């Protein structure tokens, strides 16, 4: 896949490394010559010197042929403009790093008009991951499905837990949880539970 990255900071460089390793055709746009030279010398990618919010620079970078442009500069506004222009020039999909929470509501409303396929707020993503980790702190394994709307977790019930001796229906009603118990494992025995199964 042909991918353009605007911004060669920590995030841009990490993306370039990962996407390059996966075999994608990566072009990185950066306005600091030394930073760009270092990256191009370290990775097998194309570098374009200039401002990613410039039509001429985007054309030089070949965004018309790109399936994806990812704008990860330190400035939200530049990232939005890069995505708008790239979309107008023919890039199929665009992703903008947006750090200012004040922009989130407006961007959700105007996503299509602005040419954004997706916006990412790294601080919010990190905060949500921390909350998720805390929520499942006694969990052995947790996996998300359906864009985070469903969590499949494996929980080891320790001795002394208030859940011991209670059936699954009691647990669900007592803790007012919207939980579906899929499997109960006791040693090597696997049980497909119903509401009367006792922990």
Residue pairs with C-beta under 8 A, 6 or more apart in sequence:
1 24
1 25
1 67
1 68
2 24
2 25
2 27
2 62
2 65
2 66
2 67
2 68
3 19
3 24
3 25
3 26
3 27
3 66
3 67
3 68
3 69
3 70
4 26
4 27
4 28
4 29
4 58
4 61
4 62
4 63
4 66
4 68
4 69
4 70
4 86
4 91
5 12
5 15
5 16
5 19
5 26
5 27
5 28
5 29
5 69
5 70
5 71
5 72
6 12
6 28
6 29
6 52
6 69
6 70
6 71
6 72
6 73
6 78
6 79
6 82
7 29
7 30
7 52
7 71
7 72
7 73
7 74
7 79
7 97
8 16
8 28
8 29
8 30
8 32
8 35
8 36
8 39
8 47
9 72
9 73
9 74
11 72
11 97
11 122
12 28
12 30
12 70
12 72
12 73
13 39
15 70
15 72
16 26
16 28
16 39
16 43
16 45
17 43
19 26
20 26
20 43
20 44
20 45
26 43
26 45
26 46
27 45
27 46
27 47
27 48
27 61
27 62
27 66
28 36
28 39
28 40
28 45
28 46
28 47
28 48
29 47
29 48
29 50
29 52
29 57
29 58
29 61
30 36
30 39
30 47
30 48
30 49
31 49
31 50
31 51
31 52
33 49
36 47
36 48
36 49
37 47
39 45
39 47
40 46
40 47
46 61
48 57
48 60
48 61
50 56
50 57
50 60
51 57
51 78
52 58
52 71
52 73
52 78
52 82
53 78
53 81
53 82
53 85
55 85
55 89
58 82
58 85
58 86
58 89
59 89
63 69
63 86
63 89
63 90
63 91
64 89
64 90
64 91
65 90
66 86
66 90
66 91
66 92
67 91
67 92
67 93
68 91
68 92
68 93
68 94
68 95
69 82
69 83
69 86
69 91
69 93
69 94
69 95
70 94
70 95
70 97
71 78
71 79
71 80
71 82
71 83
71 86
71 94
71 95
71 96
71 97
72 79
72 97
73 79
73 82
73 97
76 96
76 97
76 98
76 99
76 100
76 103
79 96
79 97
79 98
80 96
80 98
80 103
80 107
80 114
80 116
82 94
82 96
83 94
83 95
83 96
83 114
83 115
83 116
84 114
84 115
85 115
86 94
86 115
87 94
87 115
87 116
88 115
93 117
93 118
94 115
94 116
94 117
94 118
95 116
95 117
95 118
95 119
95 120
96 116
96 118
96 119
96 120
97 119
97 120
97 121
97 122
98 104
98 107
98 119
98 120
98 121
99 121
99 122
99 123
101 121
101 124
104 119
104 121
107 114
107 116
107 119
108 119
111 117
111 119
128 148
132 142
132 144
132 151
136 142
136 151
136 153
138 155
138 156
138 158
139 153
139 154
139 155
140 154
140 155
140 156
141 153
141 154
142 151
142 152
142 153
142 154
143 151
143 152
143 153
144 150
144 151
144 152
145 151
145 152
152 182
157 163
157 164
157 199
161 199
163 171
163 199
164 199
165 198
165 199
166 174
166 198
166 199
167 195
167 196
167 197
167 198
167 199
168 181
168 193
168 194
168 195
168 196
168 197
168 199
169 195
169 196
171 177
171 179
171 199
172 179
172 195
181 193
181 197
182 192
182 193
183 190
183 191
183 192
183 193
184 190
184 191
184 193
184 197
184 199
185 191
191 197
